[in-house]
Amino acid sequence: MKTRSYSAKVGSKTTQSAQEDLTWAVKEKALSLGAHLVGVAPIERMEGAPPELHPKRLLPEAKSLISMAYRINRGIQQLHLRGTSPMPFSRFAGLEPRNRLDDMGLDLANFLEDMEYLSLPVPSNLYYSQEKGIGEISHKHIAMAAGIGRLGRGGFLVTPEYGGAVQLISVLTTAPLLPDPMIERDPCL
């Protein structure tokens, strides 16, 4: 079944209204898939990224970056902080959210591709360089560019809604989406 097209064009430029509709549809889809937060950034916000972590390395045609966050349950955080048991934290704050995010990323990328926008989900936490301990891209920097949060103390992404208790995934796409504003204030204050 084909998804309704949101890519109405006027001449060679996508209209503002069509971009708003498409952006709204993408965010609604992300939330319906289970994301707790979703934000959009233009590829230009990643200009200062190191070449080995730049999203264009993976999808040269990318115009927009979509960041999705999945919150970590507060009860599990409390158990972890008390040092009672590492098992629930490992399973429900690490493994399970990353598995869900990977599924959400693939589903959102397929949703966009059904509308004929080339899209690439980047796995939530897989290293391409084990020696350096770095992934394909920096999900937290994309999340910052997409207005989900800011870097806090210790280099963690901190969101206004959930603090640093989130896991992230990114989807790169050729879709011309409207960007969200970046967060200017420090969420740690």
C-alpha positions in Angstrom: 0.0 0.0 0.0 1.4 3.4 -1.0 1.6 6.1 1.6 0.0 9.5 0.7 2.6 11.7 -1.0 3.5 14.9 0.8 5.9 16.0 -1.8 3.8 18.6 -3.8 6.1 20.7 -5.9 5.8 24.1 -7.5 8.2 24.4 -10.3 11.4 22.9 -9.0 11.0 24.0 -5.4 9.1 22.2 -2.7 6.4 24.5 -1.2 6.6 25.5 2.4 3.2 24.0 3.0 4.3 20.7 1.5 7.5 20.7 3.6 5.4 21.4 6.7 3.0 18.5 5.8 5.9 16.1 5.2 7.7 17.1 8.4 4.5 16.7 10.4 3.9 13.2 8.8 7.5 12.1 9.6 7.3 13.2 13.2 3.8 11.7 13.7 5.2 8.4 12.2 8.2 8.5 14.5 6.0 9.0 17.6 3.6 6.3 16.5 6.5 3.9 16.2 7.4 4.5 19.8 9.9 7.4 19.9 9.6 9.6 22.9 11.3 12.6 21.2 11.9 13.4 17.6 13.7 16.3 15.9 14.9 17.3 12.5 18.1 19.0 11.4 19.4 20.2 8.0 22.6 18.5 6.9 24.3 21.9 7.0 24.3 21.8 10.8 26.9 19.0 10.6 29.5 21.1 8.7 32.0 20.9 11.5 31.8 17.1 11.9 35.0 15.1 11.4 35.0 13.5 7.9 34.9 10.0 9.4 31.7 10.8 11.3 30.0 13.1 8.8 26.6 11.8 7.7 27.4 12.6 4.1 30.0 9.9 4.2 27.1 7.4 4.5 24.5 9.2 2.3 26.0 11.9 0.1 22.6 13.0 -1.1 21.2 13.6 2.4 19.3 16.8 3.0 17.8 16.2 6.4 18.7 14.3 9.6 16.1 12.9 11.9 16.9 12.1 15.5 14.7 9.9 17.6 15.1 9.4 21.4 13.8 6.6 23.6 13.6 7.4 27.3 15.1 5.1 30.0 12.6 4.1 32.7 13.2 6.0 36.0 12.6 2.9 38.2 15.4 1.1 36.3 17.6 4.2 36.8 17.0 4.2 40.5 17.8 0.5 40.8 21.0 1.1 38.9 22.0 4.1 41.1 21.4 2.1 44.3 23.7 -0.7 42.9 21.1 -3.3 43.7 21.3 -5.2 40.4 22.9 -4.5 37.0 20.6 -6.8 35.1 17.5 -4.7 34.6 19.6 -1.7 33.7 21.6 -3.7 31.2 18.5 -5.2 29.6 16.0 -2.3 29.8 18.2 0.8 29.7 20.6 -0.6 27.1 19.8 -3.6 25.0 16.0 -3.3 24.7 15.9 0.5 23.8 18.6 0.0 21.2 16.7 -2.9 19.6 13.5 -0.9 19.6 15.3 2.2 18.2 16.8 0.1 15.4 13.3 -1.2 14.4 11.9 2.4 14.6 14.7 3.7 12.4 14.2 1.1 9.8 10.4 1.6 9.8 10.8 5.4 9.5 13.3 5.0 6.7 10.9 2.7 4.8 8.1 5.1 5.4 10.1 7.9 3.7 11.2 5.6 0.9 7.6 4.7 0.3 7.3 8.4 -0.6 10.4 8.1 -2.8 12.9 9.8 -0.5 16.1 7.8 -0.2 16.7 7.2 3.5 19.2 5.4 5.7 18.7 4.4 9.3 22.1 4.3 11.2 22.1 1.6 13.9 21.7 3.0 17.4 24.9 1.8 19.0 27.2 -0.3 16.7 30.8 0.5 16.4 32.4 0.6 13.0 35.8 1.1 14.7 36.2 -1.1 17.8 39.7 0.2 18.4 38.5 3.8 18.6 35.1 3.0 20.1 33.2 5.2 17.6 30.2 4.5 15.5 29.2 5.4 12.0 28.1 8.9 13.1 27.6 10.7 16.3 23.9 10.3 17.3 24.2 12.8 20.1 25.6 15.5 17.8 22.7 14.8 15.4 20.3 15.0 18.3 21.8 18.4 19.3 21.5 19.6 15.7 17.9 18.4 15.7 17.0 20.3 18.9 16.5 17.3 21.1 19.1 18.2 23.7 22.5 19.6 24.4 25.7 18.2 25.7 25.9 18.2 29.4 28.6 17.5 31.9 30.4 14.3 31.1 29.7 14.5 27.4 26.2 13.0 27.6 23.2 14.4 25.7 20.8 16.0 28.1 17.2 16.6 27.2 14.8 19.0 28.9 12.2 16.2 29.2 14.3 13.2 30.4 17.7 14.6 31.4 20.5 12.2 30.2 18.3 9.1 30.4 17.8 8.5 26.6 19.0 6.3 23.9 19.3 7.7 20.3 19.0 6.7 16.7 19.4 8.8 13.5 17.9 8.5 10.0 19.5 10.3 7.1 17.2 11.2 4.2 16.9 13.1 1.0 13.5 14.4 2.1 13.4 18.2 2.4 12.2 18.5 6.0 11.8 21.7 8.0 14.4 21.9 10.8 13.7 22.2 14.5 15.4 25.0 16.4 18.5 24.0 18.4 18.3 24.2 22.2 20.3 27.2 23.3 20.0 27.0 27.1 22.0 24.5 29.2 19.5 21.8 30.4 21.8 21.1 33.4 21.1 24.5 35.0 
